[in-house]
């Protein structure tokens, strides 16, 4: 079994770190090389958005996790897809004055150590906004359990994004996020 090293979290330049971040996402999320190429282009566009915040988790001299997000805009593609689902549930107001967590991934060997929690907390704390919104695969996964533990609640379920076969859930939380019940936020040093 691999000996896991101490992990530190710090701000990163999303454009510069995008290829390394996509390597983490590919391993954590099971992306194909073609999907990585498409997402690399998308991350490059996101890196240019006003207010984007990106954090990296570093362990053993490499990137082992990352997250980024930005203030939501109704003009963003993601918002245009989720808007009808939020409207149907009476949650359209969640598209405004909210920080959208765009991506959050941790290498499998480093999962379960509080890195996801530390990354999302760091992003939300830096956002300066009163709420956060995100989408996650609509299944009982460790990610969904983490989001619920942090105070996220389902705003819409069975959301279908173009070119994906799995349904997603859109979740929202008031900031600051709920306190950690298990001390996981202490698992990584944050700078």
C-alpha atoms as an extended CHARMM CRD file, in Angstrom:
* protein
*
       191  EXT
         1         1  UNK       CA              0.0000000000        0.0000000000        0.0000000000  PROA      1               0.0000000000
         2         2  UNK       CA              1.2770000000        3.4550000000       -0.9550000000  PROA      2               0.0000000000
         3         3  UNK       CA              2.4250000000        5.6580000000        1.9480000000  PROA      3               0.0000000000
         4         4  UNK       CA              0.4650000000        8.9010000000        1.6550000000  PROA      4               0.0000000000
         5         5  UNK       CA              2.3550000000       12.1050000000        2.2960000000  PROA      5               0.0000000000
         6         6  UNK       CA              1.1480000000       15.3020000000        3.8980000000  PROA      6               0.0000000000
         7         7  UNK       CA             -0.9260000000       17.4210000000        1.5650000000  PROA      7               0.0000000000
         8         8  UNK       CA             -0.9750000000       21.2020000000        1.2740000000  PROA      8               0.0000000000
         9         9  UNK       CA             -3.6200000000       23.2780000000       -0.4460000000  PROA      9               0.0000000000
        10        10  UNK       CA             -2.8440000000       26.5240000000       -2.2170000000  PROA      10              0.0000000000
        11        11  UNK       CA             -4.1990000000       28.8200000000       -4.8950000000  PROA      11              0.0000000000
        12        12  UNK       CA             -3.2160000000       27.8620000000       -8.4400000000  PROA      12              0.0000000000
        13        13  UNK       CA             -3.2710000000       29.5260000000      -11.8400000000  PROA      13              0.0000000000
        14        14  UNK       CA             -6.0240000000       27.4700000000      -13.4680000000  PROA      14              0.0000000000
        15        15  UNK       CA             -4.7550000000       27.9520000000      -17.0340000000  PROA      15              0.0000000000
        16        16  UNK       CA             -1.2020000000       26.9040000000      -16.1360000000  PROA      16              0.0000000000
        17        17  UNK       CA             -2.2870000000       23.9020000000      -14.0600000000  PROA      17              0.0000000000
        18        18  UNK       CA             -5.1060000000       22.7370000000      -16.3620000000  PROA      18              0.0000000000
        19        19  UNK       CA             -3.2240000000       19.7770000000      -17.9190000000  PROA      19              0.0000000000
        20        20  UNK       CA             -2.2720000000       18.4390000000      -14.4640000000  PROA      20              0.0000000000
        21        21  UNK       CA             -5.7870000000       19.0560000000      -13.1330000000  PROA      21              0.0000000000
        22        22  UNK       CA             -7.2480000000       17.1090000000      -16.0640000000  PROA      22              0.0000000000
        23        23  UNK       CA             -4.9020000000       14.2050000000      -15.2800000000  PROA      23              0.0000000000
        24        24  UNK       CA             -6.3900000000       14.1490000000      -11.7570000000  PROA      24              0.0000000000
        25        25  UNK       CA             -9.9320000000       14.4130000000      -13.1220000000  PROA      25              0.0000000000
        26        26  UNK       CA             -9.2990000000       11.6590000000      -15.6800000000  PROA      26              0.0000000000
        27        27  UNK       CA             -8.1710000000        9.2550000000      -12.9600000000  PROA      27              0.0000000000
        28        28  UNK       CA            -10.7990000000       10.2860000000      -10.4050000000  PROA      28              0.0000000000
        29        29  UNK       CA            -13.7340000000       10.4630000000      -12.8180000000  PROA      29              0.0000000000
        30        30  UNK       CA            -12.6830000000        7.8740000000      -15.4030000000  PROA      30              0.0000000000
        31        31  UNK       CA            -12.3370000000       10.1360000000      -18.4340000000  PROA      31              0.0000000000
        32        32  UNK       CA            -11.1530000000        8.9380000000      -21.8290000000  PROA      32              0.0000000000
        33        33  UNK       CA             -8.3230000000       10.7640000000      -23.6360000000  PROA      33              0.0000000000
        34        34  UNK       CA            -10.8980000000       12.3190000000      -26.0080000000  PROA      34              0.0000000000
        35        35  UNK       CA            -12.9470000000       13.5980000000      -23.0480000000  PROA      35              0.0000000000
        36        36  UNK       CA             -9.7780000000       15.0440000000      -21.4880000000  PROA      36              0.0000000000
        37        37  UNK       CA             -8.9960000000       16.9320000000      -24.7000000000  PROA      37              0.0000000000
        38        38  UNK       CA            -12.4880000000       18.4600000000      -24.8160000000  PROA      38              0.0000000000
        39        39  UNK       CA            -12.4190000000       19.3500000000      -21.1250000000  PROA      39              0.0000000000
        40        40  UNK       CA             -8.9620000000       20.9080000000      -21.4170000000  PROA      40              0.0000000000
        41        41  UNK       CA            -10.4280000000       23.4040000000      -23.8800000000  PROA      41              0.0000000000
        42        42  UNK       CA            -13.3590000000       24.0850000000      -21.5230000000  PROA      42              0.0000000000
        43        43  UNK       CA            -11.0780000000       24.6040000000      -18.5130000000  PROA      43              0.0000000000
        44        44  UNK       CA             -9.0100000000       27.0310000000      -20.6060000000  PROA      44              0.0000000000
        45        45  UNK       CA            -12.1680000000       29.0850000000      -21.2450000000  PROA      45              0.0000000000
        46        46  UNK       CA            -13.1700000000       28.9190000000      -17.5880000000  PROA      46              0.0000000000
        47        47  UNK       CA             -9.7270000000       30.1730000000      -16.5440000000  PROA      47              0.0000000000
        48        48  UNK       CA            -10.5170000000       33.4410000000      -18.3480000000  PROA      48              0.0000000000
        49        49  UNK       CA            -13.8260000000       34.0400000000      -16.5320000000  PROA      49              0.0000000000
        50        50  UNK       CA            -14.0460000000       36.9640000000      -14.1160000000  PROA      50              0.0000000000
        51        51  UNK       CA            -13.7890000000       35.9030000000      -10.4920000000  PROA      51              0.0000000000
        52        52  UNK       CA            -12.5360000000       32.3540000000      -11.1300000000  PROA      52              0.0000000000
        53        53  UNK       CA            -10.9380000000       30.7960000000       -8.0430000000  PROA      53              0.0000000000
        54        54  UNK       CA             -8.7890000000       27.6600000000       -8.2960000000  PROA      54              0.0000000000
        55        55  UNK       CA             -7.1060000000       25.6070000000       -5.5730000000  PROA      55              0.0000000000
        56        56  UNK       CA             -4.7230000000       22.6960000000       -5.8370000000  PROA      56              0.0000000000
        57        57  UNK       CA             -3.9130000000       19.9770000000       -3.3110000000  PROA      57              0.0000000000
        58        58  UNK       CA             -0.2680000000       18.9590000000       -3.4810000000  PROA      58              0.0000000000
        59        59  UNK       CA              1.2260000000       15.7850000000       -2.0300000000  PROA      59              0.0000000000
        60        60  UNK       CA              4.4140000000       13.9430000000       -2.8050000000  PROA      60              0.0000000000
        61        61  UNK       CA              5.5280000000       16.6670000000       -5.2120000000  PROA      61              0.0000000000
        62        62  UNK       CA              2.4620000000       16.4580000000       -7.4420000000  PROA      62              0.0000000000
        63        63  UNK       CA             -1.1070000000       17.6510000000       -7.8090000000  PROA      63              0.0000000000
        64        64  UNK       CA             -3.3780000000       15.1400000000       -6.0610000000  PROA      64              0.0000000000
        65        65  UNK       CA             -6.6050000000       17.1460000000       -6.0710000000  PROA      65              0.0000000000
        66        66  UNK       CA             -8.0600000000       20.3890000000       -7.3440000000  PROA      66              0.0000000000
        67        67  UNK       CA            -11.1780000000       22.4500000000       -7.4170000000  PROA      67              0.0000000000
        68        68  UNK       CA            -12.3210000000       25.6210000000       -9.0790000000  PROA      68              0.0000000000
        69        69  UNK       CA            -15.3720000000       27.7500000000       -9.4700000000  PROA      69              0.0000000000
        70        70  UNK       CA            -16.6390000000       31.2060000000      -10.2760000000  PROA      70              0.0000000000
        71        71  UNK       CA            -19.5360000000       33.5480000000       -9.6620000000  PROA      71              0.0000000000
        72        72  UNK       CA            -22.4480000000       32.1390000000      -11.6160000000  PROA      72              0.0000000000
        73        73  UNK       CA            -23.7310000000       33.9420000000      -14.6810000000  PROA      73              0.0000000000
        74        74  UNK       CA            -27.0370000000       33.1480000000      -16.3620000000  PROA      74              0.0000000000
        75        75  UNK       CA            -25.2100000000       33.3760000000      -19.6990000000  PROA      75              0.0000000000
        76        76  UNK       CA            -22.9070000000       30.4460000000      -18.8740000000  PROA      76              0.0000000000
        77        77  UNK       CA            -23.7750000000       27.2490000000      -20.7350000000  PROA      77              0.0000000000
        78        78  UNK       CA            -24.2160000000       25.3240000000      -17.4730000000  PROA      78              0.0000000000
        79        79  UNK       CA            -26.7610000000       27.8720000000      -16.2140000000  PROA      79              0.0000000000
        80        80  UNK       CA            -28.7920000000       27.6910000000      -19.4160000000  PROA      80              0.0000000000
        81        81  UNK       CA            -29.0430000000       23.9000000000      -19.0390000000  PROA      81              0.0000000000
        82        82  UNK       CA            -30.0350000000       23.8640000000      -15.3600000000  PROA      82              0.0000000000
        83        83  UNK       CA            -32.3620000000       26.8920000000      -15.4430000000  PROA      83              0.0000000000
        84        84  UNK       CA            -35.5210000000       25.0360000000      -16.5740000000  PROA      84              0.0000000000
        85        85  UNK       CA            -34.9380000000       22.3560000000      -13.9160000000  PROA      85              0.0000000000
        86        86  UNK       CA            -34.5210000000       24.9820000000      -11.1940000000  PROA      86              0.0000000000
        87        87  UNK       CA            -37.5800000000       26.9080000000      -12.4270000000  PROA      87              0.0000000000
        88        88  UNK       CA            -39.6850000000       23.7360000000      -12.3010000000  PROA      88              0.0000000000
        89        89  UNK       CA            -38.8120000000       23.3260000000       -8.6190000000  PROA      89              0.0000000000
        90        90  UNK       CA            -39.2100000000       26.9980000000       -7.7260000000  PROA      90              0.0000000000
        91        91  UNK       CA            -35.4510000000       27.5030000000       -7.2920000000  PROA      91              0.0000000000
        92        92  UNK       CA            -34.5940000000       29.8380000000      -10.2010000000  PROA      92              0.0000000000
        93        93  UNK       CA            -33.2450000000       32.4340000000       -7.7370000000  PROA      93              0.0000000000
        94        94  UNK       CA            -30.2890000000       30.1140000000       -7.1300000000  PROA      94              0.0000000000
        95        95  UNK       CA            -28.8050000000       31.2540000000      -10.4490000000  PROA      95              0.0000000000
        96        96  UNK       CA            -28.0450000000       34.7290000000       -9.0690000000  PROA      96              0.0000000000
        97        97  UNK       CA            -25.5790000000       35.9490000000       -6.4230000000  PROA      97              0.0000000000
        98        98  UNK       CA            -24.1020000000       32.4700000000       -6.0760000000  PROA      98              0.0000000000
        99        99  UNK       CA            -20.6790000000       30.8460000000       -6.3900000000  PROA      99              0.0000000000
       100       100  UNK       CA            -20.7010000000       27.8950000000       -8.8060000000  PROA      100             0.0000000000
       101       101  UNK       CA            -18.2910000000       25.1020000000       -7.8710000000  PROA      101             0.0000000000
       102       102  UNK       CA            -17.3690000000       23.9740000000      -11.3620000000  PROA      102             0.0000000000
       103       103  UNK       CA            -14.9960000000       21.0500000000      -10.7500000000  PROA      103             0.0000000000
       104       104  UNK       CA            -13.7490000000       19.2400000000       -7.6500000000  PROA      104             0.0000000000
       105       105  UNK       CA            -11.6590000000       16.0710000000       -7.9470000000  PROA      105             0.0000000000
       106       106  UNK       CA             -9.2220000000       14.1430000000       -5.7530000000  PROA      106             0.0000000000
       107       107  UNK       CA             -7.0870000000       11.1780000000       -6.8120000000  PROA      107             0.0000000000
       108       108  UNK       CA             -8.6240000000        7.9240000000       -5.5140000000  PROA      108             0.0000000000
       109       109  UNK       CA             -5.5740000000        7.1650000000       -3.3180000000  PROA      109             0.0000000000
       110       110  UNK       CA             -6.1110000000       10.4890000000       -1.5260000000  PROA      110             0.0000000000
       111       111  UNK       CA             -9.8870000000       10.3250000000       -1.1340000000  PROA      111             0.0000000000
       112       112  UNK       CA            -11.4110000000        9.9510000000        2.3060000000  PROA      112             0.0000000000
       113       113  UNK       CA             -8.7880000000       12.2080000000        3.9310000000  PROA      113             0.0000000000
       114       114  UNK       CA            -10.8070000000       15.4320000000        3.9500000000  PROA      114             0.0000000000
       115       115  UNK       CA             -9.2210000000       16.9430000000        0.8380000000  PROA      115             0.0000000000
       116       116  UNK       CA            -12.5010000000       17.3780000000       -1.0230000000  PROA      116             0.0000000000
       117       117  UNK       CA            -13.9800000000       19.1220000000        1.9970000000  PROA      117             0.0000000000
       118       118  UNK       CA            -10.9190000000       21.3470000000        2.4270000000  PROA      118             0.0000000000
       119       119  UNK       CA            -10.9100000000       22.2740000000       -1.2640000000  PROA      119             0.0000000000
       120       120  UNK       CA            -14.6050000000       23.1520000000       -1.4690000000  PROA      120             0.0000000000
       121       121  UNK       CA            -14.4630000000       25.0780000000        1.8060000000  PROA      121             0.0000000000
       122       122  UNK       CA            -11.4610000000       27.0360000000        0.5760000000  PROA      122             0.0000000000
       123       123  UNK       CA            -13.1890000000       27.9060000000       -2.6820000000  PROA      123             0.0000000000
       124       124  UNK       CA            -16.4190000000       28.9910000000       -1.0140000000  PROA      124             0.0000000000
       125       125  UNK       CA            -14.6440000000       31.0050000000        1.6930000000  PROA      125             0.0000000000
       126       126  UNK       CA            -12.7040000000       32.9290000000       -0.9560000000  PROA      126             0.0000000000
       127       127  UNK       CA            -15.8020000000       33.5970000000       -3.0840000000  PROA      127             0.0000000000
       128       128  UNK       CA            -17.2920000000       36.4140000000       -1.0130000000  PROA      128             0.0000000000
       129       129  UNK       CA            -20.7800000000       35.2790000000       -2.0550000000  PROA      129             0.0000000000
       130       130  UNK       CA            -23.6500000000       34.2170000000        0.2310000000  PROA      130             0.0000000000
       131       131  UNK       CA            -24.4320000000       30.8890000000       -1.4780000000  PROA      131             0.0000000000
       132       132  UNK       CA            -22.8650000000       28.0970000000       -3.5030000000  PROA      132             0.0000000000
       133       133  UNK       CA            -24.2920000000       25.8440000000       -6.1980000000  PROA      133             0.0000000000
       134       134  UNK       CA            -22.9130000000       22.7660000000       -7.9620000000  PROA      134             0.0000000000
       135       135  UNK       CA            -23.9430000000       19.7020000000       -9.9270000000  PROA      135             0.0000000000
       136       136  UNK       CA            -23.0720000000       16.0980000000       -9.1710000000  PROA      136             0.0000000000
       137       137  UNK       CA            -24.0230000000       12.7210000000      -10.5670000000  PROA      137             0.0000000000
       138       138  UNK       CA            -27.5290000000       11.9640000000       -9.2880000000  PROA      138             0.0000000000
       139       139  UNK       CA            -26.6200000000        8.8290000000       -7.3440000000  PROA      139             0.0000000000
       140       140  UNK       CA            -25.6160000000        8.0020000000       -3.7830000000  PROA      140             0.0000000000
       141       141  UNK       CA            -21.8900000000        8.5870000000       -4.1620000000  PROA      141             0.0000000000
       142       142  UNK       CA            -19.2170000000        9.6970000000       -1.6940000000  PROA      142             0.0000000000
       143       143  UNK       CA            -19.2940000000       13.1110000000       -3.3980000000  PROA      143             0.0000000000
       144       144  UNK       CA            -23.0380000000       13.5410000000       -2.7850000000  PROA      144             0.0000000000
       145       145  UNK       CA            -22.5980000000       12.4750000000        0.8540000000  PROA      145             0.0000000000
       146       146  UNK       CA            -19.7890000000       15.0320000000        1.2430000000  PROA      146             0.0000000000
       147       147  UNK       CA            -21.9020000000       17.8140000000       -0.2480000000  PROA      147             0.0000000000
       148       148  UNK       CA            -24.8380000000       16.9820000000        2.0210000000  PROA      148             0.0000000000
       149       149  UNK       CA            -22.5360000000       16.9390000000        5.0790000000  PROA      149             0.0000000000
       150       150  UNK       CA            -21.3830000000       20.4450000000        4.1140000000  PROA      150             0.0000000000
       151       151  UNK       CA            -24.9720000000       21.7010000000        3.9610000000  PROA      151             0.0000000000
       152       152  UNK       CA            -25.8090000000       21.3430000000        0.2630000000  PROA      152             0.0000000000
       153       153  UNK       CA            -29.3880000000       20.3740000000       -0.4980000000  PROA      153             0.0000000000
       154       154  UNK       CA            -30.9540000000       19.1010000000       -3.7030000000  PROA      154             0.0000000000
       155       155  UNK       CA            -32.4700000000       21.8630000000       -5.8210000000  PROA      155             0.0000000000
       156       156  UNK       CA            -33.1610000000       19.7030000000       -8.9000000000  PROA      156             0.0000000000
       157       157  UNK       CA            -32.7570000000       16.0180000000       -9.6940000000  PROA      157             0.0000000000
       158       158  UNK       CA            -32.5810000000       13.9980000000      -12.9010000000  PROA      158             0.0000000000
       159       159  UNK       CA            -30.9500000000       16.9220000000      -14.7250000000  PROA      159             0.0000000000
       160       160  UNK       CA            -29.8010000000       15.9290000000      -18.2020000000  PROA      160             0.0000000000
       161       161  UNK       CA            -26.7600000000       17.6230000000      -19.6920000000  PROA      161             0.0000000000
       162       162  UNK       CA            -26.2180000000       17.2540000000      -23.4480000000  PROA      162             0.0000000000
       163       163  UNK       CA            -23.8590000000       14.4280000000      -24.4250000000  PROA      163             0.0000000000
       164       164  UNK       CA            -24.0030000000       12.7300000000      -21.0140000000  PROA      164             0.0000000000
       165       165  UNK       CA            -25.8110000000        9.5000000000      -20.2610000000  PROA      165             0.0000000000
       166       166  UNK       CA            -26.0270000000        9.8910000000      -16.4700000000  PROA      166             0.0000000000
       167       167  UNK       CA            -28.5220000000       12.1890000000      -14.7490000000  PROA      167             0.0000000000
       168       168  UNK       CA            -27.1880000000       14.8920000000      -12.4470000000  PROA      168             0.0000000000
       169       169  UNK       CA            -28.4800000000       16.6480000000       -9.3510000000  PROA      169             0.0000000000
       170       170  UNK       CA            -28.0890000000       20.3860000000       -8.7900000000  PROA      170             0.0000000000
       171       171  UNK       CA            -27.3330000000       21.2100000000       -5.1680000000  PROA      171             0.0000000000
       172       172  UNK       CA            -27.1260000000       24.4950000000       -3.2890000000  PROA      172             0.0000000000
       173       173  UNK       CA            -25.8840000000       25.6410000000        0.1200000000  PROA      173             0.0000000000
       174       174  UNK       CA            -25.8640000000       28.8250000000        2.1380000000  PROA      174             0.0000000000
       175       175  UNK       CA            -22.3670000000       30.0280000000        3.0010000000  PROA      175             0.0000000000
       176       176  UNK       CA            -20.4310000000       29.5340000000        5.1380000000  PROA      176             0.0000000000
       177       177  UNK       CA            -20.6720000000       25.7840000000        4.7120000000  PROA      177             0.0000000000
       178       178  UNK       CA            -21.7030000000       23.6050000000        7.6570000000  PROA      178             0.0000000000
       179       179  UNK       CA            -18.9690000000       22.8090000000       10.1980000000  PROA      179             0.0000000000
       180       180  UNK       CA            -17.1810000000       19.5160000000        9.7570000000  PROA      180             0.0000000000
       181       181  UNK       CA            -18.5140000000       16.7470000000       11.9870000000  PROA      181             0.0000000000
       182       182  UNK       CA            -15.4300000000       14.5630000000       11.6600000000  PROA      182             0.0000000000
       183       183  UNK       CA            -12.5650000000       17.0470000000       11.6310000000  PROA      183             0.0000000000
       184       184  UNK       CA            -11.7810000000       16.2920000000        7.9760000000  PROA      184             0.0000000000
       185       185  UNK       CA            -11.1230000000       19.9330000000        7.2160000000  PROA      185             0.0000000000
       186       186  UNK       CA             -7.9740000000       19.5610000000        9.3370000000  PROA      186             0.0000000000
       187       187  UNK       CA             -6.5830000000       16.8780000000        6.9970000000  PROA      187             0.0000000000
       188       188  UNK       CA             -4.7450000000       19.3200000000        4.7840000000  PROA      188             0.0000000000
       189       189  UNK       CA             -2.7920000000       22.4800000000        5.3760000000  PROA      189             0.0000000000
       190       190  UNK       CA             -4.2210000000       25.4310000000        3.4930000000  PROA      190             0.0000000000
       191       191  UNK       CA             -2.2690000000       28.4590000000        2.3400000000  PROA      191             0.0000000000
